[in-house]
Amino acid sequence: MEYLVILGVTGSIGQQTLEVVRQHPDKFKILGVSAARNIKQLELVINEFEPAYVTVLDAETAELLKGKYPTITFFSGEKGLETLATIQ
């Protein structure tokens, strides 16, 4: 099993990556994702793939999402992207 972190999960490359994961659920697990502004699409990804870590652009959005998804660790901003990119 390969664990993936997808930066920009709501963009076109991120969405294509999710398609590959859907086709091979026995080979890939989404560990973490990031999104800037498309929070509706991000929530669809969260609900489907249940990542352990999520980074969003601003701290306010991260706090709102923490209330909805208490089992996920949320980060925000540039520092959050750095943290997410180095998760193992």
N, C-alpha and C positions, 0 to 999 in steps of 0.2 A: 504494500500500500504506500503510495506517494502522498505526502501532505503538501497542499498548495496554499500559498498566500497570493491573492490576486489584487494588485493595486489598480484602481480604476475599474472596478467590477461592473459599473453601470455603463461604461463605454463600449464601443463596438468590439474591441479586442477582448475586453473582459467578458462580454456576452458570448463571444465565440469560444472562449476558454470554458465557460460554463457548459456549453453544448458538448464539448469533448468529455467533460466530467459526467454529464448525464448519460452519454453513450458508454462510459466505462466506470460505473459506480464501484466495481470491484477493484479498480486500480488506483482511484483518486479519492481523496477526502479534502474538503475545503477547510483549512485551519483558520484562515483569516482573510478579510476583504477590506477594501477602502472605497469610499465614494466621496465626491465633493458636495454636490447639490441635489442630485436626483434621489431624494430620500424615499420616495414611494417605491422606486425600482429596487433600492437597497433593501427595503423591508421585505419585498418579494424574495430576494436572494437569501436574506436571513431566515425567513420562514421555510424555504425549501432546503437549504444546505446546512443550516444550524452551525455557523462558524463559531469558534471559541473567542475570536478577537475581531473587532471592527474599529476602523478609524474613519472619522468624518472630519469635515473641514473646520467646524467651529465647536467650541466647548458647550455652548447652549444646546445644540442639537444632540451632542453626545449625552448630556444629562437627561434630555427628554427620552432618548432611546434606552438609557439605562433603566428607566422606570418601566418601560414596556418589555424589556428583555433582561431580566435580572441575572440570568446565568451567563451572560456574555460580558467579556471585559472590553470596555470602550476606551478609545484614545481619540485625541483631536489634534488638528493642526499639523504643522511640519514635524514637530517632535513625535507626534503619534505615528506619522508615516515612517519615520526612522525606526521607531520601536517595532512597528508591525513588520517592516522589511527584514528585521533581524531576529524575529521570533523563530524558535526551533522546537 
